[in-house]
Amino acid sequence: MPNQESRESYEDTARQETDAERRRRRAQFLRDLAEARELRDRVQPRRAKTARLRHAMRMRTFRW
């Protein structure tokens, strides 16, 4: 029967690996999302300009 310490350190290691994997997947997702936005902006420049103006207006009226 393994002692308590070795089991906890194994669980910590497993959790760290899953956290690292989650961060890696999240970073990949965000890169893909940014790439998709850039592609959409190139394909639909008028809509991109409207979205930029709308975002700028939101940022101007946002209260810190």
Number of C-alpha atoms within 10 A of each C-alpha: 3 6 7 8 9 10 11 11 11 11 12 12 12 12 12 12 12 12 12 12 12 12 12 12 12 12 12 12 12 12 12 12 12 12 12 12 13 13 12 13 15 12 11 11 12 11 13 16 12 11 13 12 12 12 11 12 11 11 11 9 8 8 6 4
